């Protein structure tokens, strides 16, 4: 990709993924805390699905090279940004249970380890953990871009930082809007 295309991909596509990932994870967190359990009102499930979809897109961008169906980290001429959690235990359950309709006779071990490694959780309890891992990886992406020898990529590092700040602020609004602000929902730390 050309420098302009790289910048457009960051601003148009990667920013979209991080913004909706953090909003969806925040919505899942709010719904999980409120425990409304209204029949026909499955917002928590929608939020979990959205979180996983956007997380998977970013996990694959950060941990894989460009292929025929997606762009990878190497387009920005930076080192691989690995995720031990995603690569060793999260990827299998995400793909089997949420991304593909496939045989589930021998599923990967469930529960899986949380973001901070302190406990095991069921896959449907992991949206915030996935988002926290992506934020950690995004910060590594920023660091690599800012340290790049190419001034254009250094500027993209500044832009990536601004995108993350905006995404975090937008996610905070999910927990502080007229529907959620008076419910005592604990804040999330990104």
Biotite code that builds the C-alpha atoms (Angstrom):
import biotite.structure as struc

atoms = struc.array([
    struc.Atom([0.000, 0.000, 0.000], chain_id="A", res_id=1, res_name="UNK", atom_name="CA", element="C"),
    struc.Atom([1.107, 3.551, -0.654], chain_id="A", res_id=2, res_name="UNK", atom_name="CA", element="C"),
    struc.Atom([1.622, 5.967, 2.270], chain_id="A", res_id=3, res_name="UNK", atom_name="CA", element="C"),
    struc.Atom([-1.762, 7.549, 1.516], chain_id="A", res_id=4, res_name="UNK", atom_name="CA", element="C"),
    struc.Atom([-3.455, 4.143, 1.428], chain_id="A", res_id=5, res_name="UNK", atom_name="CA", element="C"),
    struc.Atom([-1.823, 3.192, 4.739], chain_id="A", res_id=6, res_name="UNK", atom_name="CA", element="C"),
    struc.Atom([-3.108, 6.375, 6.324], chain_id="A", res_id=7, res_name="UNK", atom_name="CA", element="C"),
    struc.Atom([-6.585, 5.836, 4.851], chain_id="A", res_id=8, res_name="UNK", atom_name="CA", element="C"),
    struc.Atom([-6.608, 2.237, 6.108], chain_id="A", res_id=9, res_name="UNK", atom_name="CA", element="C"),
    struc.Atom([-5.703, 3.432, 9.603], chain_id="A", res_id=10, res_name="UNK", atom_name="CA", element="C"),
    struc.Atom([-8.300, 6.213, 9.667], chain_id="A", res_id=11, res_name="UNK", atom_name="CA", element="C"),
    struc.Atom([-11.118, 4.468, 7.811], chain_id="A", res_id=12, res_name="UNK", atom_name="CA", element="C"),
    struc.Atom([-10.785, 0.814, 8.723], chain_id="A", res_id=13, res_name="UNK", atom_name="CA", element="C"),
    struc.Atom([-8.644, 0.233, 11.802], chain_id="A", res_id=14, res_name="UNK", atom_name="CA", element="C"),
    struc.Atom([-10.233, 3.203, 13.596], chain_id="A", res_id=15, res_name="UNK", atom_name="CA", element="C"),
    struc.Atom([-13.684, 1.807, 12.816], chain_id="A", res_id=16, res_name="UNK", atom_name="CA", element="C"),
    struc.Atom([-12.727, -1.544, 14.362], chain_id="A", res_id=17, res_name="UNK", atom_name="CA", element="C"),
    struc.Atom([-11.269, -0.131, 17.601], chain_id="A", res_id=18, res_name="UNK", atom_name="CA", element="C"),
    struc.Atom([-14.115, 2.343, 18.067], chain_id="A", res_id=19, res_name="UNK", atom_name="CA", element="C"),
    struc.Atom([-16.874, -0.247, 17.695], chain_id="A", res_id=20, res_name="UNK", atom_name="CA", element="C"),
    struc.Atom([-14.913, -2.846, 19.655], chain_id="A", res_id=21, res_name="UNK", atom_name="CA", element="C"),
    struc.Atom([-14.656, -0.592, 22.707], chain_id="A", res_id=22, res_name="UNK", atom_name="CA", element="C"),
    struc.Atom([-18.260, 0.577, 22.435], chain_id="A", res_id=23, res_name="UNK", atom_name="CA", element="C"),
    struc.Atom([-19.552, -2.984, 22.111], chain_id="A", res_id=24, res_name="UNK", atom_name="CA", element="C"),
    struc.Atom([-17.405, -4.231, 25.020], chain_id="A", res_id=25, res_name="UNK", atom_name="CA", element="C"),
    struc.Atom([-18.667, -1.326, 27.145], chain_id="A", res_id=26, res_name="UNK", atom_name="CA", element="C"),
    struc.Atom([-22.267, -2.132, 26.216], chain_id="A", res_id=27, res_name="UNK", atom_name="CA", element="C"),
    struc.Atom([-21.698, -5.793, 27.093], chain_id="A", res_id=28, res_name="UNK", atom_name="CA", element="C"),
    struc.Atom([-20.234, -4.675, 30.439], chain_id="A", res_id=29, res_name="UNK", atom_name="CA", element="C"),
    struc.Atom([-23.234, -2.416, 31.124], chain_id="A", res_id=30, res_name="UNK", atom_name="CA", element="C"),
    struc.Atom([-25.753, -5.107, 30.216], chain_id="A", res_id=31, res_name="UNK", atom_name="CA", element="C"),
    struc.Atom([-23.878, -7.699, 32.253], chain_id="A", res_id=32, res_name="UNK", atom_name="CA", element="C"),
    struc.Atom([-23.943, -5.411, 35.278], chain_id="A", res_id=33, res_name="UNK", atom_name="CA", element="C"),
    struc.Atom([-27.599, -4.384, 34.930], chain_id="A", res_id=34, res_name="UNK", atom_name="CA", element="C"),
    struc.Atom([-28.824, -7.958, 34.371], chain_id="A", res_id=35, res_name="UNK", atom_name="CA", element="C"),
    struc.Atom([-32.089, -6.813, 32.788], chain_id="A", res_id=36, res_name="UNK", atom_name="CA", element="C"),
    struc.Atom([-32.853, -10.279, 31.359], chain_id="A", res_id=37, res_name="UNK", atom_name="CA", element="C"),
    struc.Atom([-35.916, -9.003, 29.514], chain_id="A", res_id=38, res_name="UNK", atom_name="CA", element="C"),
    struc.Atom([-37.353, -11.563, 27.065], chain_id="A", res_id=39, res_name="UNK", atom_name="CA", element="C"),
    struc.Atom([-36.711, -10.440, 23.505], chain_id="A", res_id=40, res_name="UNK", atom_name="CA", element="C"),
    struc.Atom([-34.117, -7.890, 24.680], chain_id="A", res_id=41, res_name="UNK", atom_name="CA", element="C"),
    struc.Atom([-30.811, -9.588, 23.998], chain_id="A", res_id=42, res_name="UNK", atom_name="CA", element="C"),
    struc.Atom([-28.560, -6.539, 23.816], chain_id="A", res_id=43, res_name="UNK", atom_name="CA", element="C"),
    struc.Atom([-25.855, -8.293, 25.816], chain_id="A", res_id=44, res_name="UNK", atom_name="CA", element="C"),
    struc.Atom([-25.644, -11.054, 23.193], chain_id="A", res_id=45, res_name="UNK", atom_name="CA", element="C"),
    struc.Atom([-25.516, -8.502, 20.365], chain_id="A", res_id=46, res_name="UNK", atom_name="CA", element="C"),
    struc.Atom([-22.772, -6.628, 22.191], chain_id="A", res_id=47, res_name="UNK", atom_name="CA", element="C"),
    struc.Atom([-20.764, -9.814, 22.757], chain_id="A", res_id=48, res_name="UNK", atom_name="CA", element="C"),
    struc.Atom([-21.065, -10.787, 19.096], chain_id="A", res_id=49, res_name="UNK", atom_name="CA", element="C"),
    struc.Atom([-20.014, -7.316, 17.959], chain_id="A", res_id=50, res_name="UNK", atom_name="CA", element="C"),
    struc.Atom([-17.081, -7.263, 20.384], chain_id="A", res_id=51, res_name="UNK", atom_name="CA", element="C"),
    struc.Atom([-15.798, -10.599, 19.161], chain_id="A", res_id=52, res_name="UNK", atom_name="CA", element="C"),
    struc.Atom([-16.194, -9.664, 15.493], chain_id="A", res_id=53, res_name="UNK", atom_name="CA", element="C"),
    struc.Atom([-14.194, -6.436, 15.856], chain_id="A", res_id=54, res_name="UNK", atom_name="CA", element="C"),
    struc.Atom([-11.644, -8.051, 18.190], chain_id="A", res_id=55, res_name="UNK", atom_name="CA", element="C"),
    struc.Atom([-11.026, -10.882, 15.751], chain_id="A", res_id=56, res_name="UNK", atom_name="CA", element="C"),
    struc.Atom([-10.451, -8.411, 12.914], chain_id="A", res_id=57, res_name="UNK", atom_name="CA", element="C"),
    struc.Atom([-7.859, -6.539, 14.980], chain_id="A", res_id=58, res_name="UNK", atom_name="CA", element="C"),
    struc.Atom([-6.263, -9.712, 16.384], chain_id="A", res_id=59, res_name="UNK", atom_name="CA", element="C"),
    struc.Atom([-5.719, -10.897, 12.828], chain_id="A", res_id=60, res_name="UNK", atom_name="CA", element="C"),
    struc.Atom([-4.374, -7.527, 11.711], chain_id="A", res_id=61, res_name="UNK", atom_name="CA", element="C"),
    struc.Atom([-1.840, -7.378, 14.553], chain_id="A", res_id=62, res_name="UNK", atom_name="CA", element="C"),
    struc.Atom([-0.778, -11.043, 14.560], chain_id="A", res_id=63, res_name="UNK", atom_name="CA", element="C"),
    struc.Atom([-0.823, -12.040, 10.905], chain_id="A", res_id=64, res_name="UNK", atom_name="CA", element="C"),
    struc.Atom([0.844, -10.963, 7.707], chain_id="A", res_id=65, res_name="UNK", atom_name="CA", element="C"),
    struc.Atom([-1.231, -9.693, 4.806], chain_id="A", res_id=66, res_name="UNK", atom_name="CA", element="C"),
    struc.Atom([-2.974, -12.492, 2.946], chain_id="A", res_id=67, res_name="UNK", atom_name="CA", element="C"),
    struc.Atom([-5.458, -12.725, 0.094], chain_id="A", res_id=68, res_name="UNK", atom_name="CA", element="C"),
    struc.Atom([-8.395, -11.780, 2.356], chain_id="A", res_id=69, res_name="UNK", atom_name="CA", element="C"),
    struc.Atom([-7.064, -9.265, 4.907], chain_id="A", res_id=70, res_name="UNK", atom_name="CA", element="C"),
    struc.Atom([-4.281, -6.814, 5.601], chain_id="A", res_id=71, res_name="UNK", atom_name="CA", element="C"),
    struc.Atom([-1.753, -7.516, 8.322], chain_id="A", res_id=72, res_name="UNK", atom_name="CA", element="C"),
    struc.Atom([0.707, -5.625, 10.503], chain_id="A", res_id=73, res_name="UNK", atom_name="CA", element="C"),
    struc.Atom([3.482, -5.972, 7.924], chain_id="A", res_id=74, res_name="UNK", atom_name="CA", element="C"),
    struc.Atom([1.817, -3.351, 5.691], chain_id="A", res_id=75, res_name="UNK", atom_name="CA", element="C"),
    struc.Atom([3.087, -0.733, 8.168], chain_id="A", res_id=76, res_name="UNK", atom_name="CA", element="C"),
    struc.Atom([6.637, -2.130, 8.188], chain_id="A", res_id=77, res_name="UNK", atom_name="CA", element="C"),
    struc.Atom([6.517, -2.851, 11.914], chain_id="A", res_id=78, res_name="UNK", atom_name="CA", element="C"),
    struc.Atom([7.295, -6.017, 13.874], chain_id="A", res_id=79, res_name="UNK", atom_name="CA", element="C"),
    struc.Atom([4.653, -8.592, 14.691], chain_id="A", res_id=80, res_name="UNK", atom_name="CA", element="C"),
    struc.Atom([2.502, -7.633, 17.658], chain_id="A", res_id=81, res_name="UNK", atom_name="CA", element="C"),
    struc.Atom([1.803, -10.930, 19.321], chain_id="A", res_id=82, res_name="UNK", atom_name="CA", element="C"),
    struc.Atom([-0.903, -11.955, 21.744], chain_id="A", res_id=83, res_name="UNK", atom_name="CA", element="C"),
    struc.Atom([-0.120, -15.043, 23.730], chain_id="A", res_id=84, res_name="UNK", atom_name="CA", element="C"),
    struc.Atom([-3.704, -15.191, 24.960], chain_id="A", res_id=85, res_name="UNK", atom_name="CA", element="C"),
    struc.Atom([-5.258, -14.996, 21.505], chain_id="A", res_id=86, res_name="UNK", atom_name="CA", element="C"),
    struc.Atom([-2.801, -17.324, 19.841], chain_id="A", res_id=87, res_name="UNK", atom_name="CA", element="C"),
    struc.Atom([-2.670, -19.978, 22.564], chain_id="A", res_id=88, res_name="UNK", atom_name="CA", element="C"),
    struc.Atom([-6.178, -20.139, 23.983], chain_id="A", res_id=89, res_name="UNK", atom_name="CA", element="C"),
    struc.Atom([-8.662, -17.576, 22.659], chain_id="A", res_id=90, res_name="UNK", atom_name="CA", element="C"),
    struc.Atom([-8.490, -18.081, 18.898], chain_id="A", res_id=91, res_name="UNK", atom_name="CA", element="C"),
    struc.Atom([-9.878, -21.628, 18.850], chain_id="A", res_id=92, res_name="UNK", atom_name="CA", element="C"),
    struc.Atom([-12.991, -20.949, 20.949], chain_id="A", res_id=93, res_name="UNK", atom_name="CA", element="C"),
    struc.Atom([-13.669, -17.669, 19.110], chain_id="A", res_id=94, res_name="UNK", atom_name="CA", element="C"),
    struc.Atom([-13.565, -19.404, 15.749], chain_id="A", res_id=95, res_name="UNK", atom_name="CA", element="C"),
    struc.Atom([-15.480, -22.519, 16.770], chain_id="A", res_id=96, res_name="UNK", atom_name="CA", element="C"),
    struc.Atom([-18.209, -20.967, 18.874], chain_id="A", res_id=97, res_name="UNK", atom_name="CA", element="C"),
    struc.Atom([-18.661, -17.489, 17.427], chain_id="A", res_id=98, res_name="UNK", atom_name="CA", element="C"),
    struc.Atom([-17.249, -17.092, 13.928], chain_id="A", res_id=99, res_name="UNK", atom_name="CA", element="C"),
    struc.Atom([-17.953, -20.336, 12.075], chain_id="A", res_id=100, res_name="UNK", atom_name="CA", element="C"),
    struc.Atom([-20.826, -22.791, 11.867], chain_id="A", res_id=101, res_name="UNK", atom_name="CA", element="C"),
    struc.Atom([-18.869, -25.994, 12.195], chain_id="A", res_id=102, res_name="UNK", atom_name="CA", element="C"),
    struc.Atom([-18.777, -29.277, 14.036], chain_id="A", res_id=103, res_name="UNK", atom_name="CA", element="C"),
    struc.Atom([-18.288, -28.716, 17.745], chain_id="A", res_id=104, res_name="UNK", atom_name="CA", element="C"),
    struc.Atom([-17.705, -32.316, 18.848], chain_id="A", res_id=105, res_name="UNK", atom_name="CA", element="C"),
    struc.Atom([-14.165, -31.700, 20.119], chain_id="A", res_id=106, res_name="UNK", atom_name="CA", element="C"),
    struc.Atom([-14.173, -28.038, 21.112], chain_id="A", res_id=107, res_name="UNK", atom_name="CA", element="C"),
    struc.Atom([-11.108, -26.383, 22.597], chain_id="A", res_id=108, res_name="UNK", atom_name="CA", element="C"),
    struc.Atom([-11.023, -26.258, 26.351], chain_id="A", res_id=109, res_name="UNK", atom_name="CA", element="C"),
    struc.Atom([-13.616, -23.996, 27.882], chain_id="A", res_id=110, res_name="UNK", atom_name="CA", element="C"),
    struc.Atom([-13.320, -21.997, 30.187], chain_id="A", res_id=111, res_name="UNK", atom_name="CA", element="C"),
    struc.Atom([-10.447, -19.861, 28.978], chain_id="A", res_id=112, res_name="UNK", atom_name="CA", element="C"),
    struc.Atom([-8.004, -17.630, 30.823], chain_id="A", res_id=113, res_name="UNK", atom_name="CA", element="C"),
    struc.Atom([-8.916, -13.990, 31.459], chain_id="A", res_id=114, res_name="UNK", atom_name="CA", element="C"),
    struc.Atom([-6.958, -11.006, 30.099], chain_id="A", res_id=115, res_name="UNK", atom_name="CA", element="C"),
    struc.Atom([-5.091, -10.509, 33.349], chain_id="A", res_id=116, res_name="UNK", atom_name="CA", element="C"),
    struc.Atom([-4.477, -14.247, 33.807], chain_id="A", res_id=117, res_name="UNK", atom_name="CA", element="C"),
    struc.Atom([-6.110, -14.316, 37.236], chain_id="A", res_id=118, res_name="UNK", atom_name="CA", element="C"),
    struc.Atom([-9.112, -16.531, 36.474], chain_id="A", res_id=119, res_name="UNK", atom_name="CA", element="C"),
    struc.Atom([-10.892, -18.716, 33.977], chain_id="A", res_id=120, res_name="UNK", atom_name="CA", element="C"),
    struc.Atom([-14.078, -17.609, 32.289], chain_id="A", res_id=121, res_name="UNK", atom_name="CA", element="C"),
    struc.Atom([-16.585, -18.914, 29.811], chain_id="A", res_id=122, res_name="UNK", atom_name="CA", element="C"),
    struc.Atom([-16.261, -17.489, 26.299], chain_id="A", res_id=123, res_name="UNK", atom_name="CA", element="C"),
    struc.Atom([-19.470, -15.477, 26.684], chain_id="A", res_id=124, res_name="UNK", atom_name="CA", element="C"),
    struc.Atom([-17.915, -13.679, 29.687], chain_id="A", res_id=125, res_name="UNK", atom_name="CA", element="C"),
    struc.Atom([-14.828, -12.500, 27.754], chain_id="A", res_id=126, res_name="UNK", atom_name="CA", element="C"),
    struc.Atom([-15.815, -9.379, 25.723], chain_id="A", res_id=127, res_name="UNK", atom_name="CA", element="C"),
    struc.Atom([-14.061, -6.917, 28.019], chain_id="A", res_id=128, res_name="UNK", atom_name="CA", element="C"),
    struc.Atom([-10.992, -9.185, 28.214], chain_id="A", res_id=129, res_name="UNK", atom_name="CA", element="C"),
    struc.Atom([-10.747, -9.290, 24.411], chain_id="A", res_id=130, res_name="UNK", atom_name="CA", element="C"),
    struc.Atom([-11.070, -5.508, 24.221], chain_id="A", res_id=131, res_name="UNK", atom_name="CA", element="C"),
    struc.Atom([-8.400, -5.003, 26.903], chain_id="A", res_id=132, res_name="UNK", atom_name="CA", element="C"),
    struc.Atom([-5.985, -7.209, 24.968], chain_id="A", res_id=133, res_name="UNK", atom_name="CA", element="C"),
    struc.Atom([-6.646, -5.261, 21.769], chain_id="A", res_id=134, res_name="UNK", atom_name="CA", element="C"),
    struc.Atom([-6.058, -1.945, 23.552], chain_id="A", res_id=135, res_name="UNK", atom_name="CA", element="C"),
    struc.Atom([-2.734, -3.316, 24.814], chain_id="A", res_id=136, res_name="UNK", atom_name="CA", element="C"),
    struc.Atom([-1.828, -4.362, 21.263], chain_id="A", res_id=137, res_name="UNK", atom_name="CA", element="C"),
    struc.Atom([-2.996, -1.016, 19.827], chain_id="A", res_id=138, res_name="UNK", atom_name="CA", element="C"),
    struc.Atom([-0.651, 0.774, 22.227], chain_id="A", res_id=139, res_name="UNK", atom_name="CA", element="C"),
    struc.Atom([2.183, -1.431, 20.962], chain_id="A", res_id=140, res_name="UNK", atom_name="CA", element="C"),
    struc.Atom([1.162, -0.497, 17.401], chain_id="A", res_id=141, res_name="UNK", atom_name="CA", element="C"),
    struc.Atom([1.396, 3.196, 18.374], chain_id="A", res_id=142, res_name="UNK", atom_name="CA", element="C"),
    struc.Atom([4.826, 2.636, 19.940], chain_id="A", res_id=143, res_name="UNK", atom_name="CA", element="C"),
    struc.Atom([6.167, 0.899, 16.821], chain_id="A", res_id=144, res_name="UNK", atom_name="CA", element="C"),
    struc.Atom([4.828, 3.580, 14.508], chain_id="A", res_id=145, res_name="UNK", atom_name="CA", element="C"),
    struc.Atom([6.166, 6.445, 16.618], chain_id="A", res_id=146, res_name="UNK", atom_name="CA", element="C"),
    struc.Atom([9.602, 4.820, 16.739], chain_id="A", res_id=147, res_name="UNK", atom_name="CA", element="C"),
    struc.Atom([9.662, 4.146, 12.988], chain_id="A", res_id=148, res_name="UNK", atom_name="CA", element="C"),
    struc.Atom([12.454, 5.640, 10.884], chain_id="A", res_id=149, res_name="UNK", atom_name="CA", element="C"),
    struc.Atom([9.893, 6.927, 8.354], chain_id="A", res_id=150, res_name="UNK", atom_name="CA", element="C"),
    struc.Atom([8.490, 10.339, 9.424], chain_id="A", res_id=151, res_name="UNK", atom_name="CA", element="C"),
    struc.Atom([5.161, 9.564, 7.715], chain_id="A", res_id=152, res_name="UNK", atom_name="CA", element="C"),
    struc.Atom([4.745, 6.436, 9.844], chain_id="A", res_id=153, res_name="UNK", atom_name="CA", element="C"),
    struc.Atom([5.765, 8.411, 12.936], chain_id="A", res_id=154, res_name="UNK", atom_name="CA", element="C"),
    struc.Atom([2.907, 10.800, 12.159], chain_id="A", res_id=155, res_name="UNK", atom_name="CA", element="C"),
    struc.Atom([0.594, 7.794, 11.788], chain_id="A", res_id=156, res_name="UNK", atom_name="CA", element="C"),
    struc.Atom([1.658, 6.785, 15.304], chain_id="A", res_id=157, res_name="UNK", atom_name="CA", element="C"),
    struc.Atom([0.378, 10.126, 16.587], chain_id="A", res_id=158, res_name="UNK", atom_name="CA", element="C"),
    struc.Atom([-2.815, 9.614, 14.602], chain_id="A", res_id=159, res_name="UNK", atom_name="CA", element="C"),
    struc.Atom([-3.241, 6.067, 15.972], chain_id="A", res_id=160, res_name="UNK", atom_name="CA", element="C"),
    struc.Atom([-2.877, 7.478, 19.492], chain_id="A", res_id=161, res_name="UNK", atom_name="CA", element="C"),
    struc.Atom([-5.585, 10.064, 18.800], chain_id="A", res_id=162, res_name="UNK", atom_name="CA", element="C"),
    struc.Atom([-7.851, 7.328, 17.414], chain_id="A", res_id=163, res_name="UNK", atom_name="CA", element="C"),
    struc.Atom([-7.430, 5.265, 20.576], chain_id="A", res_id=164, res_name="UNK", atom_name="CA", element="C"),
    struc.Atom([-8.137, 8.255, 22.819], chain_id="A", res_id=165, res_name="UNK", atom_name="CA", element="C"),
    struc.Atom([-11.301, 9.032, 20.842], chain_id="A", res_id=166, res_name="UNK", atom_name="CA", element="C"),
    struc.Atom([-12.408, 5.376, 20.952], chain_id="A", res_id=167, res_name="UNK", atom_name="CA", element="C"),
    struc.Atom([-11.917, 5.238, 24.730], chain_id="A", res_id=168, res_name="UNK", atom_name="CA", element="C"),
    struc.Atom([-13.870, 8.467, 25.193], chain_id="A", res_id=169, res_name="UNK", atom_name="CA", element="C"),
    struc.Atom([-16.701, 7.163, 23.016], chain_id="A", res_id=170, res_name="UNK", atom_name="CA", element="C"),
    struc.Atom([-16.758, 3.911, 25.003], chain_id="A", res_id=171, res_name="UNK", atom_name="CA", element="C"),
    struc.Atom([-17.009, 5.891, 28.252], chain_id="A", res_id=172, res_name="UNK", atom_name="CA", element="C"),
    struc.Atom([-20.170, 7.520, 26.898], chain_id="A", res_id=173, res_name="UNK", atom_name="CA", element="C"),
    struc.Atom([-21.783, 4.074, 26.712], chain_id="A", res_id=174, res_name="UNK", atom_name="CA", element="C"),
    struc.Atom([-21.491, 3.855, 30.497], chain_id="A", res_id=175, res_name="UNK", atom_name="CA", element="C"),
    struc.Atom([-22.467, 7.468, 31.072], chain_id="A", res_id=176, res_name="UNK", atom_name="CA", element="C"),
    struc.Atom([-25.492, 8.055, 28.874], chain_id="A", res_id=177, res_name="UNK", atom_name="CA", element="C"),
    struc.Atom([-29.060, 8.691, 29.986], chain_id="A", res_id=178, res_name="UNK", atom_name="CA", element="C"),
    struc.Atom([-29.834, 4.953, 30.077], chain_id="A", res_id=179, res_name="UNK", atom_name="CA", element="C"),
    struc.Atom([-26.830, 3.837, 32.084], chain_id="A", res_id=180, res_name="UNK", atom_name="CA", element="C"),
    struc.Atom([-25.377, 6.715, 34.125], chain_id="A", res_id=181, res_name="UNK", atom_name="CA", element="C"),
    struc.Atom([-27.492, 6.315, 37.271], chain_id="A", res_id=182, res_name="UNK", atom_name="CA", element="C"),
    struc.Atom([-27.148, 2.539, 37.541], chain_id="A", res_id=183, res_name="UNK", atom_name="CA", element="C"),
    struc.Atom([-23.816, 2.422, 39.348], chain_id="A", res_id=184, res_name="UNK", atom_name="CA", element="C"),
    struc.Atom([-22.029, 0.545, 36.581], chain_id="A", res_id=185, res_name="UNK", atom_name="CA", element="C"),
    struc.Atom([-18.335, 0.296, 37.433], chain_id="A", res_id=186, res_name="UNK", atom_name="CA", element="C"),
    struc.Atom([-16.077, 2.115, 34.938], chain_id="A", res_id=187, res_name="UNK", atom_name="CA", element="C"),
    struc.Atom([-13.789, 0.169, 32.646], chain_id="A", res_id=188, res_name="UNK", atom_name="CA", element="C"),
    struc.Atom([-10.059, 0.758, 32.588], chain_id="A", res_id=189, res_name="UNK", atom_name="CA", element="C"),
    struc.Atom([-8.574, 0.806, 29.138], chain_id="A", res_id=190, res_name="UNK", atom_name="CA", element="C"),
])
